[in-house]
Amino acid sequence: MNKQQVIEAIANEIDVTKATVAACLDSFFSTVTKTLKKKGDVRFVGFGTFTTAKRKATTGRNPRTGAAIKIPASIQPKFKPGKALKDALN
């Protein structure tokens, strides 16, 4: 399911315009991104938690040449599903 399909499904379910849903969804993504940039967590009880994790710098290999390359340290987004979401899928 892509973003447009999600927007259409939500708009049909709650009987609002697609533009309204698109604005809400864009605002949601923006808010989650800003919060994660500040190293905060976004928690939805039962659904899951968005967090960040630090990834150490490592040395990798170029698969074509075999040459060693440095992979810099980075911060990665993480999502941990909540119990209600897990239960709904099983």
C-alpha positions in Angstrom: 0.0 0.0 0.0 1.5 3.4 -1.0 0.8 6.8 0.4 -1.9 7.7 -2.0 -3.8 4.4 -1.3 -3.5 5.1 2.5 -4.9 8.6 1.9 -7.8 7.3 -0.1 -8.6 4.6 2.4 -8.6 7.0 5.4 -10.6 9.6 3.4 -13.3 7.0 2.6 -13.4 5.6 6.1 -13.9 8.9 8.0 -15.7 10.7 5.2 -13.3 13.7 4.7 -11.5 15.0 1.6 -8.3 13.5 0.4 -6.6 16.9 0.7 -7.4 17.0 4.4 -6.0 13.5 5.0 -2.9 14.3 2.9 -2.3 17.4 5.0 -2.7 15.5 8.3 -0.4 12.6 7.1 2.3 15.1 5.9 2.1 16.8 9.3 2.4 13.5 11.1 5.5 12.5 9.1 7.0 16.0 9.8 6.3 15.8 13.5 7.8 12.3 13.8 10.9 13.3 11.8 11.4 16.4 14.0 11.0 14.5 17.2 13.5 11.8 16.1 16.0 14.4 15.0 15.9 15.8 18.6 16.6 12.2 19.8 13.1 11.8 21.2 10.7 8.9 20.9 7.2 8.8 19.4 5.0 6.3 21.2 1.5 5.0 20.3 0.3 2.6 23.0 -0.7 -0.7 21.4 0.6 0.3 18.0 4.4 0.8 18.5 7.3 3.2 19.1 9.5 5.1 16.8 13.0 5.6 18.2 16.6 6.1 17.0 19.7 4.0 17.4 23.3 4.9 16.9 25.3 2.9 14.4 29.1 2.6 14.8 31.5 3.4 12.1 32.6 0.2 10.3 34.9 -0.9 7.5 33.1 -2.6 4.6 34.3 -4.0 1.2 33.4 -2.9 -2.3 31.9 -6.0 -3.8 33.4 -5.3 -7.3 36.9 -4.4 -6.3 37.3 -5.9 -2.9 38.7 -2.6 -1.7 38.1 -1.6 1.9 35.8 1.4 2.4 34.9 3.3 5.6 31.2 3.4 6.5 30.7 6.4 8.8 28.7 6.3 12.0 25.1 7.3 11.7 21.8 7.5 13.5 19.1 5.1 12.2 15.4 5.2 12.7 13.8 2.2 14.4 10.2 1.0 14.9 9.2 -1.5 17.6 5.6 -2.8 17.2 3.4 -2.8 20.2 1.5 -5.8 21.7 -1.9 -4.9 20.1 -0.3 -4.7 16.6 1.5 -8.0 17.1 -1.6 -9.6 18.4 -3.7 -8.3 15.4 -1.3 -9.9 13.0 -1.2 -13.4 14.7 
